[in-house]
Each structure stands twice: as C-alpha cells, then as structure tokens.
Amino acid sequence: PSCVLSVHDVNNVYHVPLLLLEQKLHRILAEKLQLTSIPQLEGRLDLTMNGLEEKANMWNLCEGSVANEKVLAMLASGQEDLDTLGGISRSMIDWARMAFKLDGFKESVKIVIVGKYTGLQDSYLSVIKSLKHASMAVERKLDLIWVEAGHLENDFESDSGGEEEYNAAWEKMKSADGVVVPGGFGTRGFNGKVAAAKFCRENSVPYLGICLGFQAMVVEYSRNMLGWEDANSTEFDEETKNPVVIFMPEIDKENMGGTMRLGSRNTAFTHAKHDDGSPSIAQIMYKNASVVSERHRHRYEVNPERVDAIHDAGLKFVGRDETGTRMEIAELP
C-alpha cells in the first residue's frame, strides 16, 4: 500500500514532481534501488530529501494550494532564507517557485504556428515546448493557435472551395502577437508559408521561420522586395530563373536516407551591426554571443550567388556558418 500513489489533477504539470515528493516517491525509489547503501550518496540524499519532505508538507500540495503563505511569498520574491527552509535543495526551490508562479500569470501571448502537419501536432512537439518555456520566461500564459499553411493560399480559396477555411485562417493570423513557421518537406503549403512571411513583414508582426520557414522568408523577400517574381527554392521549381534556395552541393540527391546536414553546427554573427548602427536582434537574444551552436537538419540552403543582393536589399543575413558562405540567421532591422 505504501507504494500506491495518487496523482490527481493539478493546476499545471510542474506541480506533479512536488506532488510525488510529498508522497515520498523518492524514498520508495531509493529503497527499492538500494541507493541508500551507496557510500557516495550518503548524506546527500538525506540533506535534500528531508528538507524537501518538510517543505512539501507545508505547501499542502495534495490540495493544490499553499498552506504556508509566508513560504510562498519568499519563493515568489526570491528572497528566501535557506536556513529557514529546512535544508531544501536549491534546484527544488527554483522548481517550486516556477510551478507556483505559473498559476499566477494574468497576461497571455497569442502565438500562431503556421504548419503543414497541424493535424498531428506532435510533429511540432519541440517547437511547442520551446514556446511554452519562452512564455514562462516572460511570465505570460501561452495561447497557441494552429493554422494550416495551405489554407492561407489564394488557390485554396478559389480552387478548393475553401473560402470559409481561408477566411478563418487569415483571421487567426490577424489576431497573432507573433507567428512561428516551422520546417517541413514538399511543395504543399509552401506558398502559404510565404504568404505568412509577407503578412508579418508588412504588418510588423514578429516572425520566426525555422528551416523551411526561414527559406520561405527568403523567397518572400526576393519576390516582393527585389522584384524576382518567380523566386523560389529548387526543391519546388528546378526551372526558376531566380533560385534563391538551392540543394546543397555536398548532399546526395539520389540517396535521401541519412544524407542531410545534421547535428550541432556553429553560427557566427558576422554581420551583427545593421546599416543604421543598430545591433542584431538575434544576437541580443543570444546574450551578445559571437558564436552559437544549434541543431540542424536540412538539405537546402540560401543560394550563395544571391546572398549579397538579398542582404543589400534589406534582409540581413546576420548569422553565417564558419566559412561565411552558408546563411543561418536572417532578420529585418
């Protein structure tokens, strides 16, 4: 019976570890796995666990509320005295503060995700989690709104009889505080992503394009600001006279499996100052780092032969790979 635990509904998922802590799950695991007999863990487990148990009881987590208002006030203010918190670990203080703080968020932020696989939202799980963590950092409740990329295309309204879905999609776009356009493969919905990029540029709506979303932004700017009306990616139009996104030369076109540019790659902020002297927004968000490392998974890149023209026209390629030839981050000043 002591190993039967209750995990009832709580205000947010981050309360669950605290709920399990009050029911001494950590003690059960330590006993079953015989962790208490490991010399290296002696003392460390007791110091953390005893303090956590005392504080969990004070918080009255099983009722989904906080019994000790003084403790909550200290957690919320960040002014807690560790001596008064009974040896509770630093990491769990931060965790508890975060869990309770989420319950008190009043303002929300509305983010539209324009994707091709909105019917299976787990396809964008990493994007969703990133947005949730970002909204927590700025103390906002996240209001996620899904828009099928193809519904933003003019052809969808006229050819598919989808006037209702088309209008609904654009109403969602108009309500957004920000728009995220994640990656994808294939031509379906690409022009919808381009339309989303155009809408955000013209209406000063924050836009984050990832992978194909980044390429859509490049295509949109090339078509509408440089006058290259047929600008496209060679993934979708191999005959375009303005191939602004091309297949990477080192990738095998015939064998698609395991041939992508994968893994962690460095990006240097080589053009971090804009023409007017203002700093790169992306570099500021990376805490003014000169080089950052991010995960990659793609086969196409911005055409090096078109980079200077696009950059000089106003879409600034502020982050480039270590050779300076592969575009990684672009932004509008």
N, C-alpha and C positions, 0 to 999 in steps of 0.2 A: 504493500500500500504506500510506503514512503516514496516509491519511485513513480507513482501516478501523479502527474502534474496537470494543472489547469492553465490553459492558455486561452483566455476569453478575449472578446473584442476589446481593443484599446483605441485611444484617440489617434495614434499613429504607430507605425510598425517599429519605431525606435524605442517604444516602451517595452517591447517583448523581452529583450535581454534583461531588463530590470525586473520584469515580472517573474522570469525564470530564476533570477538571482534570489528574490525573496523566498522562493520555494526551495532554495538550496540545491539547484541543479548542479552547480559547480562542486558541491560536496559529494553528491551522488557519483558524478563522473570521476572525481579524484579517488573515491573509494573503489569503484569498480575497476578502474585502470591502475590501481595501486600506485598512484602518483605520490601519495603521502610518504611512501617508503624511499623515495629517491632523495639522496643526501643533498644534491644540488638545489632542490626545491624547498628544502626545509626552511621554515621561517618566511620565505617569500609568499607562499600560499596563505599562511596564517595572517600575515600582515595585511594582505589585500582582502582576503575573504572575510575575516572577522569584521573589518571596518565596513565593508560593503553590506554585510548582513544587518548590522545595526542601523545603517542609514536607510536601507531598503524598507525596514520596518517603520521607520519614522515617516517615510514618504507615503506609506499606506497604498502601495501600488495596486493591490488587488481591487481596490475600489475605484481605480482610475483617477485618483485625486491625490493631493499632497496634504498630509495631516499637519506637518510642521511648516508653517508659513515662513518662519524665520530662516529655515534651511533653504526653502525655495527662493526667498529674497536674495540670500547670499549667492546661490547658484546663478540667478538671473543677472546679478550685478557684477559677478566675477570677483567679489571682494571676500570670499570665504577664507576663514582662518583654518588652516589644515589641522591645527591642534584641536579644534572643536569638532572636527568631522570624523573623529574616531579612527584614524589611520586609513581612510578610504583612498583608493589609488587615484592618482592624478588623471589617468585616462578615463576612469569611470565618472569622475566629477564632470569632466568635459562632456562625456556621453549623456549623462543625466541632464545637464544644463541644456544640451542640444534638444533632447527629447521633449522636455517641458516647454522650451522656448517655442518649438514648432506649434504647440497648442495655442499660443497667444498671438500668432500672426494675424493681423487685421487686413492688410492690403494684399491684393493679388496682382500677378503679372500674367498677361494673356499671350501665350506663345503658339503660333501656328506652325505645324510641321507639314510641309508640302512633300508628299512622298508617292511612290509607285506601289507600295505594298501596305497601304493603310488597313486593308482587310485582315492583315496578320501583323498586329502592332509589335509583337515580339521581335520582328525583323529589325526594329529600331530600339531594342532594349538598352543598348549602351548609350544612345542619344537621350532616351527618356531619363535614365539615371543621372546622366550628366546635367541635364536641365533641372532635375529635382535638387541636386546638390548645389547648383548655382543659385537657384531661387532661395534655398535655405541660407546661403551665404549673404544674400542681400535682404533677408528677412521678409520674404514675400511668399504667399501661397501660390503654387503653380497651377495655372488653368491651361491645360493642354487642349489644343483644338486641331483636329485632323482634317486635312484637305487632300483629296485625291488629285495628283498633278494633272491628269488628263482632263479633269473637269474644268480646268482654267483655260483650256484651249478653245479658240473660236470654232474650230472644226467640230468639237464635241457638241457645241450648242446647235450648230446648223445641220451637221450630217447625222448625228446620232439621236436627234430629237430630245436632247438632254437639257432643254432650256432651264428647267427647274433646278437641276443639279448644278448647272453652270452659274446661275444667279446666286444660289446658296453658297457655292464655293467662294465667289467674289465678295459676298457679304462677310464671310468669315475673314477673308484677307483684310478687309477694311476695318475690322474690329481689333486687329492684332497690335500688340505692343512691340512684337518682334517676330521674325519669320526665320525658321530653320529649314534648309533644303538639304537633306542628306543624300548619300550615294545611291547608286542603282546601276542596272545594266539594261541595254536595249533601248530602242527608239521610243517605245510607248511612254507618253507623258513628258518627254524631254522638253517639248515646246511649252508645256505648262510650267515647267520649272523656269524656263527662260522668261515667260510672262510674269512669273512671281518676282524674278530678279528685276525686271523692268518696273513693275509696280513699286517695289521697295525703293529703287533708286529715285524714281520721280516723286515719291511721296515722303522721302526721308524716313522710311521705316527701317529700323535695324535689321540687317540681313546676314545670316551666317550660312554660307554654302560650303558643304563638306563633300569632297571628292567630285561626284558628278554635279553637285550643287555649285561648287567652285567653277567648274567648267561652264555651267550654264550662265553664270555671271559674266564670264569672259566672252562667251558667244553673244549675249545680250548687248554688252557694251560695244562690241565690234559692229553689230548690226545697226544699232541705233545712234551711236555717237561717232563712229568712224565712217558710217555710210556703206559698210560692206554688207549689203542686204542678204547675200547668200552665205555669210559667215557661218561656219558650222564645225562640228567635230567630224573627223573622217570615220569615226565609228558609225555615224548616221548618214553621211554623204561623202563618199570617196571621190566624187567628181566636183566638189565645190571649188570655186576659184579662190576662196578665202578660207583655207584650212587653219583655223586659229587653235584647234586642238588636234593633236596627231598621235598616232601609235608610236610608242617609244621604240627607238631603233634596236635596242638590245633585247626586246621581247620577241618570243617566237609566235608568229601569227597562226601557225598551223597547229601547234600543240598548246591548247589553252590551259590544261591542268598544271598547276604548280609553276606557272611562268610569270606570275605577277610581281611587281615591285613591292616587296613585303617587308614588314617589320619596322623596327625603330630606325628613323633617319634624321639626321641633323638638318636644321634650317637656320641660316644666318640672316640676321636683319641687316642686309647690305644697303638698303635704301630707306632707312628709318626716319629720315627727315624729308618732309614734303617741300614743294617749291616755295611755299609761303613761310617755311621755317617751323611749321607745327610738327610735333612728333607723331610717330606711328601709333595709332590706337592699339593695334595688336601688340606691339612691343610693350606698351604701358601695361596691358593686361597680363603680359608675361613678366611683370615686375622689372622692366627695362633690361631683361637679359639680352645678351648679344647673340647667343646661340641657344636654340631649344631643340629638344628631341621629341618627336611624335611618331605614332604608329602609321604606317602606310599600307595601302592595298589597292593598287591600280595598274592599268596598262597604258593609259593615255596621259599626255602632258600638253601644256601650252606650247604651241609651235615657237621654237626659239627664233625663227626668222620674223615672227610678228610681234615679239615681245617689246621691242623699242617703240614701235608705232603705237601700240596699245598703252604702254606706260606713259609715253609723252602726251597722249591724248587725255590722260587724267585718271585711268585706273592703275593705281600704283602697285607694282609688284615689290612689296617691301621686304618679303622673306624669300630667299632663294637657297638652293642646295649649296653644298660647299664648293661646287665647281662654278656656281654663278649662272648656270645655263638652264636649270630646271626650276620653274616657278612654284613656290609653295604657299605663299600668303599674298593675297591682293586686298586692297582696301581703297575706298574713296575718301580723300581728305575731308 
